[in-house]
């Protein structure tokens, strides 16, 4: 199993310690739960809404509260890991996430659910960057081709299968099991973290240096930004006074955070990792992958439900194709990362993702499972080909003392990419639907012979309605036009994503080639 020793390293240092590998795999399970919970409830919100007697506005906060809390914790996790040690941070994170999952499942009101859900996101958020950091600090860099596919697979597969798994659990058990499913694996991960993690020592002196003003700025900046991005499109952006207020909070919080980041003796988030060009470019790629990953997880169900009329279970089964493709591609991506230039690997992934989106630009209202089958396979394969090397490019050449903090920033960019992407997609969908509907309405004017003929045929079909037949015919024509406008606007989104990922491929020329051994540089 051992590979030849790297330059300057003894063969013994090039082995993977079985105990550490088992510990790491259990940590990856914790990360899987935390990422899965972003999407697992998305397909089952109507059932939760009915169970908690919540309004349509209130139910969205089940998602928003989790995302806001998680996005605050992710960059903070690096400081906490240095202060308390990886062992205690991961134990508290996994244990707290598990307890909050139990309380979410037992909630009897929307207020309770939002409270426990936000704490679940905050506590669980530390597991995600901690796993990435450990991958680059506890294993030899020559073994990253084994480790990288694990975290790459989880980062892409968990949100992809979330709606599918959520649909099955809600259909065959109840919505409570969306949360109860975390309890047993959560207990296992918590016990394993406490008993097995011994990677580093705490530095409790950092507790006295904790920058509370910096933390306040971070919470206001990222929390308000996440709210604006999540709610802005639905509330017509700055036409809504709450969005205006939250944007002001974001600006103030951002000023406070960046001021403390550059002036505090021990800032809670160090930004010096961005001075490394590969980390900066890797974070940019992670941001783009967040747009693609979460954007397509969102717009495929929009098409399948709004146009095809699928229920949540059918949507999950249709989208499972991408998850299977990711799973099967993971070992291949790991092998490629060992033998090939990660820039070439990412380039192939970006081109394949762009091609999958380009194939979807021909979308019609009649497309079904088999029409979107190949694009979904290409999407799954391409995301794995990108996710494995992107972490190597971003984190693989950093010195170990910078990895913990940089991992939080790196993972934050993927989440922010998803939030920004969804906000832009929703805004573009709304604007393009209005545009396409207006153009279609022009073509279906009362002076159009084709329109008159269609209305006449529909009036005959609705003749039993008497005087209301003409109104019913116009209503049907309007509905058909609106449906076409939805399909055409979705095609526009796919075209934009295709162009975006081709552009990301072009940026690879600005990336330095990482050292051999899975893309990592010498950490010793």
VEXKEPA-922123 format. One line per 4 residues: number of its first residue (from 1); for each residue x, y, z of C-alpha. Coordinates in pm, whole numbers, plus 50000, padded with zeros to 5 digits. Layout:
BEGIN
NUM) X/Y/Z | ...
// end
This chain:
BEGIN
1) 50000/50000/50000 | 50295/50230/50067 | 50415/50453/49790 | 50782/50538/49743
5) 50907/50800/49984 | 50870/51160/49879 | 51176/51379/49847 | 51307/51453/50191
9) 51072/51207/50360 | 51134/50859/50497 | 50924/50564/50378 | 50765/50536/50722
13) 50632/50888/50688 | 50469/50796/50359 | 50232/50541/50513 | 49868/50603/50604
17) 49815/50519/50970 | 49511/50280/50976 | 49384/50435/51301 | 49395/50783/51154
21) 49227/50664/50836 | 48937/50512/51034 | 48910/50830/51241 | 48909/51041/50926
25) 48639/50826/50762 | 48414/50875/51065 | 48481/51250/51048 | 48383/51241/50681
29) 48055/51079/50788 | 47994/51379/51014 | 48068/51618/50728 | 47830/51418/50507
33) 47547/51468/50758 | 47614/51843/50788 | 47615/51899/50410 | 47322/51661/50352
37) 47104/51857/50593 | 47125/52166/50371 | 46914/51992/50104 | 46739/51697/50272
41) 46442/51909/50380 | 46406/52099/50051 | 46173/51847/49886 | 45962/51801/50201
45) 45889/52159/50307 | 45513/52127/50227 | 45482/51827/50460 | 45674/52006/50737
49) 45459/52316/50683 | 45141/52111/50727 | 45282/51930/51032 | 45380/52252/51209
53) 45084/52461/51086 | 45327/52719/50949 | 45267/52988/50688 | 45439/52994/50349
57) 45668/53279/50463 | 45761/53105/50787 | 45848/52766/50639 | 46130/52907/50426
61) 46314/52997/50745 | 46380/52627/50806 | 46632/52654/50522 | 46740/53016/50569
65) 46813/52988/50944 | 47031/52680/50889 | 47229/52845/50607 | 47284/53173/50793
69) 47410/52997/51106 | 47631/52756/50911 | 47793/53026/50699 | 47895/53212/51019
73) 48054/52905/51176 | 48251/52782/50873 | 48518/53058/50871 | 48522/53069/51254
77) 48607/52697/51278 | 48977/52750/51203 | 49029/52972/51509 | 48823/52740/51729
81) 49028/52437/51615 | 49351/52612/51706 | 49209/52726/52039 | 49029/52410/52156
85) 49197/52143/51934 | 49042/51942/51653 | 48925/51679/51903 | 48707/51911/52110
89) 48578/52120/51822 | 48467/51813/51627 | 48321/51642/51936 | 48117/51950/52031
93) 48015/52006/51669 | 47903/51646/51608 | 47735/51612/51949 | 47555/51946/51919
97) 47444/51870/51564 | 47303/51533/51677 | 47116/51683/51974 | 46970/51961/51759
101) 46863/51700/51500 | 46667/51521/51773 | 46506/51846/51887 | 46419/51942/51527
105) 46239/51609/51483 | 46048/51662/51810 | 45946/52022/51727 | 45577/52101/51757
109) 45584/52462/51634 | 45760/52658/51363 | 45929/52877/51627 | 46089/52574/51790
113) 46194/52434/51456 | 46366/52755/51344 | 46553/52783/51677 | 46681/52423/51673
117) 46750/52440/51300 | 46971/52749/51335 | 47165/52587/51622 | 47196/52270/51413
121) 47353/52469/51129 | 47584/52665/51360 | 47713/52365/51554 | 47733/52132/51254
125) 47905/52391/51035 | 48241/52334/51206 | 48262/51974/51084 | 48289/52066/50714
129) 48609/52277/50709 | 48767/52071/50990 | 48756/51760/50769 | 48918/51945/50479
133) 49188/52082/50711 | 49263/51740/50859 | 49297/51587/50512 | 49591/51821/50443
137) 49758/51802/50784 | 49740/51437/50902 | 49809/51245/50579 | 50121/51236/50360
141) 50075/51455/50055 | 50161/51158/49833 | 49841/50988/49954 | 49604/51272/49866
145) 49480/51074/49565 | 49315/50842/49821 | 49186/51110/50057 | 49075/51383/49812
149) 48808/51171/49636 | 48647/51100/49975 | 48592/51464/50064 | 48519/51560/49702
153) 48254/51289/49677 | 48086/51393/50002 | 48092/51766/49913 | 47912/51699/49583
157) 47711/51384/49650 | 47550/51489/49980 | 47358/51791/49842 | 47276/51601/49522
161) 47107/51305/49695 | 46957/51520/49972 | 46621/51583/49799 | 46602/51216/49691
165) 46664/51081/50039 | 46431/51341/50188 | 46156/51243/49946 | 46186/50873/50038
169) 46191/50937/50414 | 45887/51165/50399 | 45696/50932/50165 | 45754/50607/50357
173) 45801/50730/50717 | 45733/51096/50804 | 45907/51433/50787 | 46036/51381/51144
177) 46277/51120/51009 | 46455/51386/50802 | 46614/51473/51137 | 46595/51146/51333
181) 46810/50978/51066 | 47108/51176/51198 | 47089/51047/51555 | 47259/50705/51541
185) 47542/50804/51302 | 47575/51130/51496 | 47632/50944/51823 | 47889/50719/51653
189) 48076/51019/51509 | 48068/51206/51842 | 48208/50911/52040 | 48470/50844/51772
193) 48578/51210/51769 | 48623/51215/52145 | 48809/50885/52169 | 49016/50873/51848
197) 49112/51228/51741 | 49461/51316/51865 | 49594/51525/51578 | 49684/51842/51769
201) 49690/52019/52107 | 49472/52310/52221 | 49610/52660/52261 | 49389/52803/52535
205) 49581/53131/52532 | 49378/53215/52220 | 49067/53231/52440 | 49196/53549/52604
209) 49280/53693/52261 | 48940/53616/52109 | 48835/53916/51901 | 48470/53967/51996
213) 48436/54274/51774 | 48572/54075/51482 | 48325/53795/51556 | 48037/54044/51572
217) 48146/54187/51235 | 48173/53837/51087 | 47827/53737/51212 | 47661/54058/51089
221) 47843/54054/50755 | 47788/53690/50657 | 47451/53649/50829 | 47302/53957/50661
225) 47461/53866/50326 | 47310/53517/50340 | 46968/53664/50425 | 46982/53916/50140
229) 47087/53649/49891 | 46828/53397/50012 | 46532/53634/50035 | 46621/53913/49791
233) 46491/53757/49470 | 46156/53664/49623 | 46112/54007/49785 | 46198/54209/49472
237) 46535/54309/49620 | 46554/54674/49727 | 46182/54730/49684 | 46154/54554/50022
241) 46256/54763/50325 | 46386/54458/50517 | 46629/54381/50234 | 46748/54744/50244
245) 46803/54723/50623 | 46986/54389/50599 | 47207/54525/50320 | 47303/54815/50547
249) 47377/54565/50828 | 47593/54366/50584 | 47795/54676/50488 | 47850/54779/50852
253) 47936/54422/50953 | 48173/54391/50657 | 48354/54712/50750 | 48391/54597/51113
257) 48506/54248/51014 | 48769/54356/50760 | 48894/54634/50989 | 48953/54383/51270
261) 49095/54123/51028 | 49374/54365/50932 | 49433/54537/51269 | 49366/54282/51547
265) 49666/54110/51708 | 49494/53772/51661 | 49207/53805/51410 | 48943/53534/51427
269) 48979/53483/51050 | 49318/53526/50889 | 49298/53646/50531 | 49670/53604/50455
273) 49602/53274/50273 | 49466/53480/49983 | 49819/53606/49923 | 49889/53259/49782
277) 49779/53273/49417 | 49678/52908/49401 | 49461/52943/49712 | 49297/53255/49571
281) 49231/53086/49236 | 49116/52763/49405 | 48869/52964/49614 | 48742/53133/49297
285) 48691/52791/49136 | 48516/52671/49454 | 48282/52972/49430 | 48203/52882/49068
289) 48148/52516/49158 | 47907/52629/49431 | 47704/52813/49166 | 47697/52506/48940
293) 47637/52248/49213 | 47359/52421/49405 | 47220/52601/49099 | 47146/52280/48911
297) 47016/52108/49224 | 46765/52394/49227 | 46666/52439/48862 | 46623/52072/48767
301) 46343/52031/49027 | 46192/52362/48907 | 46158/52215/48558 | 46047/51869/48671
305) 45780/52002/48909 | 45656/52318/48737 | 45668/52187/48378 | 45651/51807/48402
309) 45435/51791/48716 | 45661/51548/48907 | 45620/51497/49281 | 45919/51511/49519
313) 45980/51135/49502 | 45980/51129/49121 | 46216/51429/49114 | 46453/51251/49351
317) 46453/50933/49145 | 46518/51129/48826 | 46807/51325/48975 | 46964/51016/49130
321) 47147/50962/48799 | 47395/51240/48882 | 47461/51096/49226 | 47537/50751/49083
325) 47768/50907/48824 | 47954/51095/49100 | 47993/50780/49310 | 48131/50576/49021
329) 48365/50855/48911 | 48524/50914/49255 | 48789/50633/49237 | 48870/50723/48876
333) 48914/51088/48974 | 49142/50978/49260 | 49360/50779/49022 | 49379/51066/48774
337) 49475/51309/49051 | 49777/51088/49131 | 49910/51071/48776 | 49792/51385/48593
341) 49824/51760/48621 | 49525/51874/48831 | 49484/52178/48605 | 49420/51948/48307
345) 49181/51740/48516 | 48984/52049/48619 | 48987/52178/48262 | 48828/51854/48141
349) 48571/51881/48422 | 48482/52241/48339 | 48441/52160/47969 | 48222/51856/48048
353) 48005/52061/48285 | 47972/52333/48022 | 47876/52068/47765 | 47609/51922/47996
357) 47456/52269/48035 | 47482/52336/47660 | 47289/52014/47590 | 47010/52143/47817
361) 46969/52467/47617 | 46745/52273/47376 | 46499/52210/47659 | 46129/52178/47571
365) 45821/52108/47780 | 45824/51747/47654 | 46169/51652/47785 | 46156/51363/48027
369) 46389/51121/48208 | 46584/51002/47905 | 46625/51345/47745 | 46806/51475/48055
373) 46982/51142/48128 | 47312/51213/47946 | 47340/51575/48067 | 47295/51451/48423
377) 47568/51189/48382 | 47804/51452/48239 | 47718/51681/48530 | 47796/51413/48788
381) 48123/51306/48626 | 48240/51664/48569 | 48170/51776/48927 | 48385/51492/49062
385) 48665/51570/48816 | 48658/51930/48944 | 48604/51878/49319 | 48897/51641/49371
389) 49173/51866/49228 | 49023/52201/49337 | 49096/52133/49704 | 49449/52021/49611
393) 49504/52341/49414 | 49370/52561/49696 | 49504/52386/50008 | 49770/52146/49883
397) 50060/52396/49870 | 49989/52585/50194 | 50205/52529/50503 | 50027/52324/50775
401) 49993/52621/51012 | 49774/52801/50756 | 49557/52508/50650 | 49300/52515/50932
405) 49205/52877/50877 | 49233/52854/50497 | 49002/52550/50494 | 48725/52758/50653
409) 48764/53029/50390 | 48780/52773/50109 | 48457/52602/50217 | 48291/52938/50274
413) 48347/53029/49909 | 48153/52720/49794 | 47858/52805/50019 | 47862/53171/49914
417) 47885/53061/49551 | 47570/52857/49601 | 47391/53147/49771 | 47496/53402/49508
421) 47415/53157/49229 | 47064/53087/49357 | 46994/53458/49405 | 47109/53536/49050
425) 46926/53236/48903 | 46599/53334/49072 | 46634/53695/48957 | 46723/53597/48600
429) 46440/53341/48588 | 46187/53603/48696 | 46313/53867/48453 | 46348/53629/48158
433) 46005/53476/48221 | 45852/53823/48203 | 46053/53899/47888 | 45963/53574/47709
437) 45597/53596/47813 | 45576/53951/47674 | 45731/53836/47344 | 45496/53536/47324
441) 45198/53756/47405 | 45289/53980/47111 | 45282/53677/46883 | 44949/53562/47020
445) 44769/53892/46962 | 44408/53908/46849 | 44527/54006/46499 | 44720/53681/46457
449) 44546/53424/46235 | 44716/53136/46420 | 44603/53273/46756 | 44245/53321/46634
453) 44241/52966/46500 | 44373/52824/46829 | 44124/53027/47035 | 43843/52910/46809
457) 43939/52543/46856 | 43959/52589/47233 | 43620/52764/47240 | 43472/52461/47066
461) 43635/52234/47325 | 43489/52449/47606 | 43151/52493/47433 | 42973/52329/47728
465) 43069/52633/47937 | 42845/52859/47728 | 42936/53227/47752 | 43244/53142/47960
469) 43401/52940/47674 | 43589/53241/47533 | 43733/53330/47876 | 43838/52969/47934
473) 44007/52958/47591 | 44203/53277/47663 | 44301/53143/48005 | 44433/52822/47847
477) 44632/53013/47585 | 44779/53233/47861 | 44878/52928/48068 | 45046/52771/47765
481) 45240/53092/47702 | 45349/53111/48068 | 45467/52749/48056 | 45671/52819/47744
485) 45817/53129/47911 | 45934/52913/48205 | 46098/52662/47970 | 46268/52935/47766
489) 46399/53111/48077 | 46542/52781/48207 | 46720/52740/47872 | 46869/53085/47921
493) 47003/52982/48264 | 47167/52671/48118 | 47332/52885/47850 | 47468/53127/48112
497) 47608/52837/48318 | 47768/52685/48007 | 47948/53015/47937 | 48046/53056/48305
501) 48216/52716/48324 | 48399/52764/47996 | 48528/53091/48141 | 48644/52915/48458
505) 48838/52673/48239 | 49021/52967/48083 | 49131/53090/48428 | 49328/52768/48483
509) 49615/52927/48288 | 49672/53152/48593 | 49721/52855/48829 | 50066/52724/48921
513) 50108/52349/48885 | 50094/52191/49235 | 50380/51963/49334 | 50361/51588/49276
517) 50176/51361/49513 | 49813/51435/49467 | 49863/51800/49401 | 50002/51886/49742
521) 50313/52078/49807 | 50572/51994/50069 | 50418/52053/50404 | 50715/51960/50617
// end
